[in-house]
Amino acid sequence: MTGKGVTHAKIDWNSGPPRSADFGDIYFSGDGPAESDHVFLAGNDLPARFENADRFVIGELGFGTGLNFLIAWNAWRRAPKPQGARFDFFSVEAFPLHPDDLAKAHENWPALEELAASLRAHYPPPHPGFHRIAFDDGASLTLYFGNADDGLGAAELCADAWFLDGFAPEKNPAMWRPDLMADIARASRAGATFATFTVAGAVRRSLEAAGFSIEKRLGFGAKREMLTGRLSDNPTPAGKRLPWFETRTAPLAPKARVAVIGAGVAGASLSHTLRQAGLAPTLFDAQGPAAGASGNVAGLIMPRLDADDTPAARFHAQAYLHTIALLQQLNRAAPVFNPCGVAFHAVSDAERARQEKLLALKALPADWIEQDVDGLFFPQGGVVDPPAFTRALIGDASIHKAQVTRLTQTGAQWRIETDDGAETYDAAIIANGLEALRFAQARGLPLSGSAGQIDWFADAPAPARAHAFGPYAAPAPGGGLVIGATYAPIAIGREPAFTAEATQTTLAAVARVLPDIAAGLDPQTSRPRAAVRCATPDRIPVAGPVPDWGFYGGAYDGLRVGRREDYPPGETLGGLYILTGLGSRGLVTAPLAAAMIAADITGAPSPVGADIAQALHPARFFVRDLKRGRIEPAG
């Protein structure tokens, strides 16, 4: 979590097998892959169980060197399985290996080098919380860096099998506590299995108390025995969310068709993550891709950091790390992002004090945030080409250039009506910014519009790095310099217009902080562009299933008078989702928010914790207004 930090594991390589200096136990010895195969694959009856699974989810305690993941991933790739099948691996690690130690460990397994190299290329920085990696072959890895109880307490997944591979119970007893085993059971589906190398009595009793049947099997090598087991019944998962945010629906199978309404950065991010998840998205946009704010000539990629440990702060930090990783990946195919770094100027004593607090809180990994003479510097930040970014995310998804006029639920599907016809889809996602309010299903959301103008000086010399200070000045992807951006309220349906006054306002702001740059800018040579942002009252995106507003008004009416009762889980308009309210940070926040929705649609492990999912949930405003007495009684 923000402010707690994560430190790399300390490893002793000088006394035989690599040993943890923190716990005094080894990571692997001898033929590590053979041991992982025997204990964890065979112990969970894998890969035979892959053969009939559209999606298989493995959970793990103790990621370590990643060996178990590599072995399982390799087995899944080789196994016969349904077309379009997906493989998800979730693991927690309190002390992630330094990349150098990871590479040194991987040298021991040359047969796994192709997969190991891919893991290292995507390995996340040591930042607390969730990190989602999607590979090109239908496999994904969700890592939680931090204590296992924090990770399992926040994680949302439904595992088919568990690899319990923490350090030995006598070395690290916290990894084997009864409450942790209970959390594992709650994060499992009926019939889920586990395997572990230890036969310690305390571990056995904890697993039995959590609902697992226990079986002893022959251990590996010199170890006489190991444990396996199965979750005999289907315990109702303990709600990690408040009832009105417990709204997960039945997952869609691979190749299901999903209509995405909007082809800006929100719709494009959905296209990318839905295709990674094995679904078939079709985008609808009357203007085509990147017609709104996503069509600007440049976009600043920097984090929004809060000096508090809140779900919003954790979301924004995680979204920044997620999007930087995505941009680095896309840049390997074609340049869409200039990682020139962003200088974040402290323009007041209050802002300087806030920035010093961010450094002290370790709001980002140490080499991701630096103190600079002008304030802070974000070395991985930079400037993106929004239209190129949008096109790269859309990829080869179908685009229907038409206006969606109506959404209608027909059984388990959604009928998408446009100005030139209608078609049904297995699910639909509203992702068209402020225009979402044109649909009856979204009209309960308090969305507002903000017109913003940027100015591009195509022939001006560009600074080496981007500068942010409220407004910003940055090198433009097409050459020259871009400055922005203004804010002005705008109603739905109104077309934004650029003005000379807005240009002068931004130039004046730049002149106060960067007078040398501003002195070389002639407002008569500007190429301005105005677009509409969609914002929410709390400045956090809306991402998740669309609630059944009628159900909410009746089921939670007691909240108006503060009545405490056993409220039922929330009900949604099954198969309808929404991603909007991205505000001015949509280029950074849209990819992670889209990944949240894709996980919800498919039943994959969530890329965020339950607290973040609640913070972005579309029902949050309705529930807030109920509690404040702003909604009339039901009936």
C-alpha positions as CSV (number, residue, x, y, z in Angstrom):
1,M,0.0,0.0,0.0
2,T,1.0,3.6,-0.4
3,G,3.6,4.7,2.1
4,K,4.7,1.3,3.3
5,G,7.2,0.4,0.6
6,V,8.5,-2.9,-0.5
7,T,12.1,-4.0,-0.3
8,H,13.9,-6.6,-2.4
9,A,14.8,-9.9,-1.0
10,K,18.2,-10.3,0.5
11,I,19.7,-13.5,-1.0
12,D,22.9,-15.4,0.0
13,W,24.4,-17.0,-3.1
14,N,27.6,-18.1,-1.3
15,S,26.5,-21.1,0.7
16,G,25.1,-23.5,-1.9
17,P,21.4,-23.1,-3.0
18,P,20.2,-19.5,-2.9
19,R,19.1,-18.7,0.7
20,S,16.9,-16.0,2.0
21,A,18.8,-13.9,4.5
22,D,15.5,-12.7,6.0
23,F,14.1,-16.2,6.7
24,G,17.1,-18.5,6.6
25,D,15.5,-20.9,4.1
26,I,16.4,-21.8,0.5
27,Y,14.4,-20.9,-2.6
28,F,15.2,-24.1,-4.4
29,S,17.8,-26.9,-4.4
30,G,18.9,-29.6,-6.8
31,D,16.5,-30.1,-9.6
32,G,14.0,-27.4,-8.8
33,P,11.8,-27.9,-11.9
34,A,11.4,-31.6,-11.1
35,E,10.4,-30.8,-7.5
36,S,7.9,-28.2,-8.6
37,D,6.5,-30.6,-11.1
38,H,6.1,-33.4,-8.5
39,V,4.8,-31.4,-5.7
40,F,2.6,-28.7,-7.3
41,L,1.7,-30.0,-10.7
42,A,1.2,-33.6,-9.9
43,G,-0.1,-32.7,-6.4
44,N,-2.9,-30.8,-8.1
45,D,-3.5,-33.4,-10.9
46,L,-2.1,-31.0,-13.5
47,P,-1.9,-30.7,-16.4
48,A,-4.7,-33.2,-16.9
49,R,-7.2,-30.7,-15.5
50,F,-6.2,-28.2,-18.1
51,E,-7.7,-30.3,-20.9
52,N,-11.4,-29.4,-20.2
53,A,-11.0,-25.9,-18.8
54,D,-11.9,-22.7,-20.7
55,R,-10.1,-20.8,-17.9
56,F,-7.9,-22.2,-15.2
57,V,-6.8,-20.1,-12.2
58,I,-3.9,-21.1,-9.9
59,G,-3.2,-19.2,-6.6
60,E,0.1,-19.3,-4.9
61,L,1.7,-18.3,-1.6
62,G,5.3,-17.2,-2.2
63,F,6.3,-16.2,-5.7
64,G,10.0,-16.3,-5.0
65,T,12.0,-17.0,-8.2
66,G,8.8,-17.6,-10.2
67,L,9.8,-21.2,-10.8
68,N,6.3,-22.6,-10.0
69,F,4.7,-20.1,-12.3
70,L,7.1,-21.0,-15.1
71,I,6.5,-24.7,-14.6
72,A,2.7,-24.3,-14.6
73,W,2.7,-21.9,-17.5
74,N,4.9,-24.3,-19.6
75,A,2.6,-27.2,-18.7
76,W,-0.5,-25.2,-19.7
77,R,1.1,-24.2,-23.1
78,R,1.9,-27.8,-23.9
79,A,-1.4,-29.4,-22.7
80,P,-4.3,-30.0,-25.1
81,K,-7.1,-27.6,-24.1
82,P,-10.2,-25.9,-25.5
83,Q,-9.7,-23.3,-28.2
84,G,-9.3,-19.9,-26.7
85,A,-8.6,-21.2,-23.2
86,R,-7.1,-18.8,-20.7
87,F,-4.6,-19.4,-17.8
88,D,-4.4,-17.1,-14.8
89,F,-1.8,-17.3,-12.1
90,F,-2.1,-15.3,-8.9
91,S,0.7,-15.1,-6.3
92,V,1.8,-13.0,-3.3
93,E,5.3,-12.1,-2.4
94,A,6.4,-9.9,0.5
95,F,10.1,-9.6,-0.6
96,P,10.3,-9.7,-4.4
97,L,13.6,-10.7,-5.9
98,H,15.8,-8.0,-7.5
99,P,15.8,-8.4,-11.3
100,D,19.5,-9.3,-11.1
101,D,18.8,-12.1,-8.6
102,L,15.8,-13.2,-10.7
103,A,18.0,-13.5,-13.8
104,K,20.7,-15.4,-11.8
105,A,18.1,-17.9,-10.5
106,H,16.7,-18.5,-14.0
107,E,20.2,-19.4,-15.3
108,N,19.6,-22.7,-13.5
109,W,16.7,-23.7,-15.8
110,P,17.8,-23.4,-19.4
111,A,14.8,-25.4,-20.6
112,L,12.5,-22.6,-19.3
113,E,14.6,-19.7,-20.6
114,E,12.1,-18.5,-23.2
115,L,9.3,-18.1,-20.6
116,A,11.7,-16.9,-18.0
117,A,12.9,-14.1,-20.3
118,S,9.4,-13.0,-20.9
119,L,8.7,-12.9,-17.2
120,R,11.8,-10.8,-16.6
121,A,10.8,-8.4,-19.4
122,H,7.5,-7.8,-17.7
123,Y,8.6,-8.1,-14.1
124,P,7.1,-5.1,-12.1
125,P,8.9,-2.7,-9.9
126,P,8.9,-3.2,-6.1
127,H,5.7,-1.3,-5.3
128,P,3.2,-2.5,-2.8
129,G,-0.1,-3.8,-4.2
130,F,-1.3,-5.6,-7.3
131,H,0.6,-5.9,-10.6
132,R,-1.1,-7.4,-13.6
133,I,0.9,-8.9,-16.5
134,A,-0.9,-10.3,-19.6
135,F,1.2,-12.4,-22.0
136,D,0.6,-12.9,-25.7
137,D,-0.5,-16.5,-25.5
138,G,-3.6,-16.2,-23.2
139,A,-1.7,-16.5,-19.9
140,S,-1.7,-13.8,-17.2
141,L,0.1,-13.3,-14.0
142,T,-1.2,-11.2,-11.1
143,L,1.4,-10.4,-8.5
144,Y,0.7,-8.9,-5.1
145,F,3.8,-7.4,-3.5
146,G,3.3,-7.2,0.3
147,N,2.2,-9.4,3.2
148,A,0.2,-12.5,2.3
149,D,-2.6,-11.6,4.7
150,D,-3.0,-8.1,3.1
151,G,-2.9,-9.6,-0.4
152,L,-5.4,-12.3,0.2
153,G,-7.5,-10.0,2.2
154,A,-7.9,-7.6,-0.7
155,A,-7.7,-10.1,-3.6
156,E,-10.7,-11.1,-5.7
157,L,-10.2,-14.4,-7.4
158,C,-11.8,-17.9,-7.5
159,A,-8.9,-20.4,-7.8
160,D,-9.1,-23.9,-9.1
161,A,-5.8,-24.9,-7.5
162,W,-3.3,-23.6,-4.9
163,F,0.5,-23.9,-4.7
164,L,1.3,-23.4,-1.0
165,D,5.1,-22.7,-1.2
166,G,6.0,-20.2,1.4
167,F,9.2,-20.8,3.4
168,A,9.0,-23.7,5.8
169,P,6.5,-23.2,8.7
170,E,9.2,-23.2,11.3
171,K,11.0,-20.4,9.4
172,N,8.0,-18.3,8.4
173,P,5.0,-19.3,10.6
174,A,3.0,-16.2,9.5
175,M,2.6,-17.7,6.0
176,W,0.8,-20.7,7.4
177,R,-1.7,-19.2,9.9
178,P,-5.2,-20.6,10.2
179,D,-6.8,-17.3,9.1
180,L,-4.7,-17.3,6.0
181,M,-5.8,-20.8,5.1
182,A,-9.4,-19.7,5.6
183,D,-8.8,-16.8,3.2
184,I,-7.5,-19.4,0.7
185,A,-10.7,-21.4,1.0
186,R,-12.8,-18.3,0.5
187,A,-10.8,-17.5,-2.7
188,S,-11.5,-20.9,-4.1
189,R,-14.2,-22.5,-6.2
190,A,-15.9,-25.8,-5.1
191,G,-13.6,-28.7,-5.7
192,A,-10.4,-26.6,-5.7
193,T,-7.3,-28.4,-4.7
194,F,-4.0,-27.6,-3.0
195,A,-0.5,-29.1,-2.8
196,T,2.4,-28.3,-0.5
197,F,5.8,-29.7,0.4
198,T,5.1,-29.5,4.2
199,V,3.3,-32.1,6.4
200,A,3.5,-30.0,9.6
201,G,0.7,-30.8,11.9
202,A,-0.3,-27.1,12.4
203,V,-0.6,-26.6,8.6
204,R,-2.7,-29.8,8.3
205,R,-5.0,-28.7,11.0
206,S,-5.4,-25.2,9.6
207,L,-6.3,-26.6,6.1
208,E,-8.8,-29.0,7.6
209,A,-10.4,-26.3,9.6
210,A,-10.7,-24.2,6.4
211,G,-12.7,-27.0,4.7
212,F,-10.1,-29.0,2.8
213,S,-9.9,-32.7,2.9
214,I,-6.2,-33.8,3.4
215,E,-4.2,-36.6,1.8
216,K,-0.6,-37.5,2.3
217,R,1.4,-38.4,-0.8
218,L,5.0,-39.4,-1.5
219,G,7.3,-36.4,-1.2
220,F,10.1,-35.4,-3.6
221,G,13.6,-36.7,-3.2
222,A,14.6,-37.0,0.4
223,K,11.3,-35.7,1.6
224,R,9.2,-38.7,2.6
225,E,5.8,-37.0,2.4
226,M,3.8,-34.0,1.2
227,L,0.2,-32.8,1.5
228,T,-2.5,-32.5,-1.1
229,G,-6.2,-31.9,-0.6
230,R,-9.5,-30.7,-2.0
231,L,-12.1,-28.2,-0.9
232,S,-15.0,-30.5,-0.2
233,D,-17.9,-28.1,-0.3
234,N,-18.5,-24.6,-1.7
235,P,-18.4,-22.1,1.2
236,T,-20.1,-18.8,0.4
237,P,-17.2,-16.4,-0.2
238,A,-16.8,-13.9,2.6
239,G,-17.8,-10.5,1.1
240,K,-14.8,-8.3,0.8
241,R,-17.0,-5.5,-0.4
242,L,-19.9,-3.8,1.2
243,P,-23.1,-5.4,0.0
244,W,-24.1,-2.8,-2.5
245,F,-20.7,-3.3,-4.3
246,E,-20.9,-7.1,-4.3
247,T,-22.1,-7.2,-7.9
248,R,-20.1,-9.9,-9.8
249,T,-22.1,-11.7,-12.5
250,A,-21.6,-15.0,-14.3
251,P,-18.4,-14.9,-16.4
252,L,-18.4,-15.0,-20.2
253,A,-16.7,-17.8,-22.1
254,P,-13.8,-17.2,-24.5
255,K,-14.8,-15.7,-27.9
256,A,-17.9,-14.1,-26.4
257,R,-18.9,-10.9,-28.4
258,V,-18.8,-7.6,-26.5
259,A,-20.1,-4.3,-27.8
260,V,-18.0,-1.3,-26.7
261,I,-19.7,2.1,-27.2
262,G,-17.0,4.7,-27.8
263,A,-13.6,4.6,-29.5
264,G,-11.6,7.0,-27.5
265,V,-9.0,6.0,-25.0
266,A,-11.6,4.3,-22.8
267,G,-13.0,2.2,-25.6
268,A,-9.6,1.5,-27.0
269,S,-8.3,0.3,-23.6
270,L,-11.3,-2.0,-23.4
271,S,-10.6,-3.3,-26.8
272,H,-7.0,-4.1,-25.9
273,T,-7.8,-5.9,-22.6
274,L,-10.9,-7.7,-23.9
275,R,-8.9,-9.2,-26.7
276,Q,-6.2,-10.2,-24.3
277,A,-8.9,-11.9,-22.2
278,G,-10.0,-13.9,-25.2
279,L,-13.2,-12.0,-26.0
280,A,-14.3,-10.5,-29.3
281,P,-15.0,-6.7,-29.0
282,T,-16.7,-4.5,-31.5
283,L,-16.4,-0.8,-31.1
284,F,-19.2,1.7,-32.0
285,D,-18.4,5.4,-32.5
286,A,-20.1,7.7,-35.0
287,Q,-16.9,9.8,-35.4
288,G,-14.5,6.9,-35.5
289,P,-11.4,6.3,-33.2
290,A,-9.8,9.2,-31.2
291,A,-12.3,11.8,-32.2
292,G,-12.6,13.5,-28.9
293,A,-9.9,14.4,-26.3
294,S,-8.1,11.2,-27.4
295,G,-7.4,13.0,-30.7
296,N,-5.2,15.7,-29.2
297,V,-1.7,16.0,-30.6
298,A,0.0,15.1,-27.3
299,G,-0.9,13.8,-23.9
300,L,1.0,14.0,-20.7
301,I,1.8,10.7,-18.9
302,M,2.5,11.4,-15.2
303,P,1.0,10.1,-12.0
304,R,-1.6,11.8,-9.8
305,L,-0.2,11.3,-6.4
306,D,-2.1,11.8,-3.1
307,A,-0.3,12.2,0.2
308,D,-2.8,9.8,1.9
309,D,-3.2,6.1,2.0
310,T,-6.6,5.9,0.3
311,P,-8.1,3.6,-2.3
312,A,-8.0,6.5,-4.7
313,A,-4.3,7.1,-4.0
314,R,-3.5,3.4,-4.5
315,F,-5.5,3.3,-7.8
316,H,-3.8,6.3,-9.3
317,A,-0.3,5.0,-8.4
318,Q,-1.1,1.6,-9.7
319,A,-2.7,3.0,-12.8
320,Y,0.5,4.9,-13.6
321,L,2.8,1.8,-13.2
322,H,0.3,-0.2,-15.3
323,T,0.2,2.3,-18.1
324,I,3.9,2.8,-18.2
325,A,4.4,-0.9,-18.6
326,L,1.8,-1.0,-21.4
327,L,3.4,1.9,-23.2
328,Q,6.8,0.3,-23.0
329,Q,5.3,-2.8,-24.5
330,L,3.5,-1.0,-27.3
331,N,6.7,1.0,-28.1
332,R,8.4,-2.3,-29.1
333,A,6.1,-2.5,-32.1
334,A,5.8,1.1,-33.0
335,P,6.6,4.4,-31.2
336,V,3.6,5.9,-29.5
337,F,5.3,7.2,-26.4
338,N,8.3,9.5,-25.7
339,P,9.7,8.7,-22.2
340,C,11.3,12.1,-21.9
341,G,10.5,12.3,-18.1
342,V,8.2,14.8,-16.4
343,A,9.4,17.6,-14.1
344,F,6.6,18.4,-11.6
345,H,7.2,22.0,-10.4
346,A,6.5,23.0,-6.8
347,V,5.0,26.4,-7.4
348,S,4.2,27.2,-3.8
349,D,5.5,26.4,-0.3
350,A,2.4,24.2,0.3
351,E,3.0,22.2,-2.9
352,R,6.7,21.8,-2.0
353,A,5.7,20.4,1.5
354,R,3.2,18.1,-0.2
355,Q,5.9,16.8,-2.6
356,E,8.3,16.2,0.3
357,K,5.6,14.1,2.0
358,L,5.1,12.1,-1.2
359,L,8.9,11.3,-1.2
360,A,8.8,10.3,2.5
361,L,5.7,8.1,1.9
362,K,7.4,6.3,-1.0
363,A,4.4,7.0,-3.1
364,L,6.2,5.4,-6.0
365,P,9.3,3.1,-6.2
366,A,12.5,4.9,-5.4
367,D,13.8,5.1,-9.0
368,W,10.3,6.2,-10.3
369,I,10.2,9.5,-8.3
370,E,13.1,11.8,-7.6
371,Q,13.7,15.1,-5.9
372,D,14.5,17.8,-8.5
373,V,15.6,21.4,-8.1
374,D,12.2,22.5,-9.3
375,G,10.2,19.9,-7.3
376,L,9.8,16.3,-8.4
377,F,10.9,14.4,-11.4
378,F,9.3,11.3,-12.9
379,P,11.9,9.5,-15.0
380,Q,9.5,7.0,-16.6
381,G,6.9,9.7,-17.5
382,G,6.7,11.5,-20.7
383,V,4.4,12.4,-23.7
384,V,2.2,10.0,-25.6
385,D,0.7,10.4,-29.1
386,P,-3.0,9.9,-28.2
387,P,-4.3,9.0,-31.7
388,A,-1.4,6.5,-32.2
389,F,-1.9,5.1,-28.7
390,T,-5.7,4.7,-29.3
391,R,-5.1,2.9,-32.6
392,A,-2.5,0.6,-31.1
393,L,-4.9,-0.4,-28.3
394,I,-7.8,-1.0,-30.7
395,G,-5.6,-3.2,-32.8
396,D,-7.6,-5.4,-35.2
397,A,-10.9,-5.1,-33.3
398,S,-14.0,-4.4,-35.4
399,I,-15.1,-0.8,-35.6
400,H,-18.7,0.2,-36.5
401,K,-18.8,3.9,-37.4
402,A,-22.4,4.5,-36.3
403,Q,-24.2,6.3,-33.5
404,V,-25.7,3.9,-30.9
405,T,-29.2,5.2,-30.2
406,R,-30.5,2.6,-27.7
407,L,-29.4,-0.3,-25.5
408,T,-32.0,-3.1,-24.7
409,Q,-31.5,-6.2,-22.6
410,T,-32.9,-9.3,-24.4
411,G,-32.5,-12.3,-22.1
412,A,-28.8,-12.8,-21.4
413,Q,-27.8,-10.5,-24.3
414,W,-27.8,-6.8,-25.2
415,R,-29.4,-5.4,-28.3
416,I,-27.3,-2.5,-29.7
417,E,-29.5,-0.2,-31.9
418,T,-27.7,2.2,-34.2
419,D,-28.8,4.7,-36.8
420,D,-28.3,2.0,-39.5
421,G,-29.5,-1.2,-37.8
422,A,-29.4,-3.4,-34.7
423,E,-27.4,-6.4,-33.5
424,T,-27.2,-8.5,-30.3
425,Y,-24.0,-9.1,-28.2
426,D,-23.2,-11.2,-25.1
427,A,-22.2,-8.0,-23.2
428,A,-22.0,-4.3,-23.7
429,I,-19.8,-1.6,-22.2
430,I,-20.7,2.1,-22.2
431,A,-17.4,4.0,-22.8
432,N,-18.3,7.2,-24.6
433,G,-17.6,9.8,-21.9
434,L,-20.3,12.4,-21.2
435,E,-22.4,11.0,-24.0
436,A,-23.1,8.0,-21.6
437,L,-25.9,10.1,-20.2
438,R,-27.8,9.7,-23.4
439,F,-28.6,6.1,-22.3
440,A,-31.3,5.5,-19.8
441,Q,-29.2,3.0,-17.9
442,A,-26.5,5.6,-17.1
443,R,-28.6,8.6,-16.3
444,G,-28.3,8.1,-12.5
445,L,-24.6,8.9,-12.7
446,P,-23.5,12.5,-11.7
447,L,-21.3,13.0,-14.7
448,S,-20.2,16.5,-15.8
449,G,-18.4,17.9,-18.8
450,S,-15.3,20.1,-18.9
451,A,-14.0,21.6,-22.1
452,G,-10.3,21.8,-22.4
453,Q,-8.0,23.5,-24.9
454,I,-4.4,22.7,-25.8
455,D,-2.2,24.8,-28.0
456,W,0.4,23.3,-30.4
457,F,3.3,25.4,-31.6
458,A,4.6,23.2,-34.4
459,D,7.8,25.2,-35.1
460,A,8.8,26.1,-31.6
461,P,11.8,24.4,-30.0
462,A,10.8,21.6,-27.7
463,P,12.2,21.2,-24.2
464,A,14.1,18.0,-23.4
465,R,11.6,17.0,-20.8
466,A,7.9,17.7,-20.1
467,H,7.0,20.2,-17.4
468,A,3.9,20.2,-15.3
469,F,2.7,22.8,-12.8
470,G,-1.1,22.6,-13.0
471,P,-0.9,23.4,-16.7
472,Y,2.0,21.8,-18.7
473,A,4.5,22.4,-21.5
474,A,5.9,19.4,-23.3
475,P,7.5,18.2,-26.5
476,A,4.9,17.2,-29.0
477,P,5.1,13.8,-30.7
478,G,4.9,15.5,-34.1
479,G,7.5,18.1,-33.3
480,G,7.4,21.4,-31.6
481,L,5.8,22.2,-28.3
482,V,2.4,21.7,-26.8
483,I,0.9,23.6,-23.8
484,G,-2.3,23.1,-22.0
485,A,-4.8,22.7,-20.7
486,T,-7.8,24.9,-19.8
487,Y,-11.0,23.9,-17.9
488,A,-14.5,25.2,-18.6
489,P,-17.9,23.6,-17.8
490,I,-19.8,22.4,-20.9
491,A,-23.2,20.7,-21.2
492,I,-23.8,17.4,-22.9
493,G,-24.3,17.8,-26.6
494,R,-22.4,21.1,-26.8
495,E,-19.4,21.3,-29.2
496,P,-16.3,22.7,-27.6
497,A,-14.6,25.7,-29.3
498,F,-11.1,26.9,-29.0
499,T,-10.5,30.6,-28.3
500,A,-7.7,33.1,-28.4
501,E,-8.5,33.9,-24.7
502,A,-7.8,30.3,-23.7
503,T,-4.5,30.4,-25.6
504,Q,-3.5,33.6,-23.7
505,T,-4.5,32.1,-20.3
506,T,-2.3,29.1,-20.8
507,L,0.6,31.2,-22.1
508,A,0.4,33.4,-19.0
509,A,0.5,30.3,-16.8
510,V,3.6,29.0,-18.7
511,A,5.3,32.4,-18.4
512,R,5.0,32.4,-14.6
513,V,6.9,29.1,-14.3
514,L,8.9,28.7,-17.6
515,P,9.5,32.3,-18.8
516,D,12.3,31.3,-21.2
517,I,10.0,28.9,-23.0
518,A,7.0,31.2,-23.0
519,A,9.1,34.1,-24.5
520,G,9.6,32.1,-27.7
521,L,5.9,31.3,-28.2
522,D,3.8,33.6,-30.5
523,P,0.1,33.0,-29.9
524,Q,-0.6,33.8,-33.6
525,T,1.3,30.6,-34.6
526,S,-0.6,28.3,-32.3
527,R,-2.7,25.4,-33.6
528,P,-5.3,25.1,-30.9
529,R,-7.7,22.2,-30.3
530,A,-10.6,21.9,-27.9
531,A,-12.3,18.8,-26.6
532,V,-14.6,17.6,-23.8
533,R,-13.5,15.7,-20.7
534,C,-16.0,13.7,-18.6
535,A,-15.6,14.0,-14.9
536,T,-17.2,12.7,-11.6
537,P,-17.7,14.6,-8.4
538,D,-14.9,12.7,-6.6
539,R,-12.5,12.9,-9.6
540,I,-12.3,9.1,-9.8
541,P,-13.4,7.1,-12.8
542,V,-16.5,5.1,-13.0
543,A,-15.7,1.5,-13.8
544,G,-17.8,-1.6,-13.3
545,P,-21.2,-3.2,-13.8
546,V,-24.2,-1.0,-14.3
547,P,-26.5,-1.3,-11.3
548,D,-30.2,-2.2,-11.4
549,W,-31.2,1.2,-10.0
550,G,-34.7,0.0,-9.2
551,F,-33.3,-2.8,-7.0
552,Y,-30.9,-0.4,-5.3
553,G,-33.7,2.0,-4.4
554,G,-35.7,-0.7,-2.8
555,A,-33.1,-3.0,-1.2
556,Y,-31.1,-0.2,0.4
557,D,-33.8,2.2,1.3
558,G,-32.9,1.7,5.0
559,L,-29.6,3.5,4.4
560,R,-31.6,6.8,4.2
561,V,-32.2,6.5,8.0
562,G,-29.0,4.8,8.9
563,R,-30.7,1.4,9.5
564,R,-28.3,-1.5,10.1
565,E,-29.4,-4.7,8.7
566,D,-28.3,-7.7,6.6
567,Y,-28.5,-6.1,3.2
568,P,-28.4,-8.3,0.1
569,P,-25.7,-8.2,-2.5
570,G,-26.3,-5.6,-5.3
571,E,-28.0,-6.6,-8.5
572,T,-26.9,-5.3,-11.9
573,L,-28.2,-5.1,-15.4
574,G,-26.4,-8.4,-16.2
575,G,-23.8,-8.0,-19.0
576,L,-23.9,-4.2,-19.1
577,Y,-20.8,-2.3,-17.9
578,I,-19.6,1.3,-17.9
579,L,-16.2,3.0,-18.1
580,T,-16.4,6.8,-18.0
581,G,-15.6,9.9,-15.9
582,L,-11.9,9.7,-16.7
583,G,-11.4,13.5,-16.4
584,S,-8.0,14.9,-17.4
585,R,-6.0,11.7,-16.5
586,G,-7.8,9.2,-18.8
587,L,-4.6,8.4,-20.8
588,V,-3.1,7.1,-17.5
589,T,-6.2,5.6,-15.8
590,A,-8.2,4.0,-18.6
591,P,-6.0,0.9,-19.2
592,L,-6.2,-0.3,-15.6
593,A,-9.9,0.6,-15.2
594,A,-10.5,-1.4,-18.5
595,A,-8.5,-4.4,-17.1
596,M,-10.8,-4.3,-14.0
597,I,-13.9,-4.6,-16.2
598,A,-12.3,-7.4,-18.3
599,A,-11.5,-9.4,-15.2
600,D,-15.1,-8.9,-13.9
601,I,-16.6,-10.0,-17.3
602,T,-14.4,-13.1,-17.6
603,G,-14.0,-14.2,-13.9
604,A,-10.2,-13.7,-14.0
605,P,-8.4,-12.5,-10.8
606,S,-9.0,-8.8,-10.4
607,P,-6.0,-6.6,-11.1
608,V,-6.9,-4.4,-8.1
609,G,-8.0,-5.0,-4.5
610,A,-11.6,-4.9,-3.3
611,D,-11.1,-1.5,-1.8
612,I,-10.2,0.0,-5.2
613,A,-13.1,-1.8,-6.9
614,Q,-15.5,-0.2,-4.5
615,A,-13.9,3.2,-5.0
616,L,-14.6,3.0,-8.7
617,H,-18.0,1.2,-8.6
618,P,-20.8,2.9,-10.5
619,A,-23.2,2.5,-7.5
620,R,-21.1,4.6,-5.2
621,F,-22.9,7.9,-5.9
622,F,-26.4,6.4,-5.5
623,V,-25.5,4.9,-2.2
624,R,-23.9,8.1,-1.0
625,D,-27.0,10.1,-1.8
626,L,-29.2,7.5,-0.1
627,K,-27.1,7.9,3.1
628,R,-27.4,11.7,2.8
629,G,-31.2,11.6,2.3
630,R,-31.0,13.0,-1.2
631,I,-33.1,10.2,-2.8
632,E,-36.9,9.9,-2.3
633,P,-38.1,6.8,-0.4
634,A,-38.8,3.8,-2.5
635,G,-42.3,3.0,-3.5
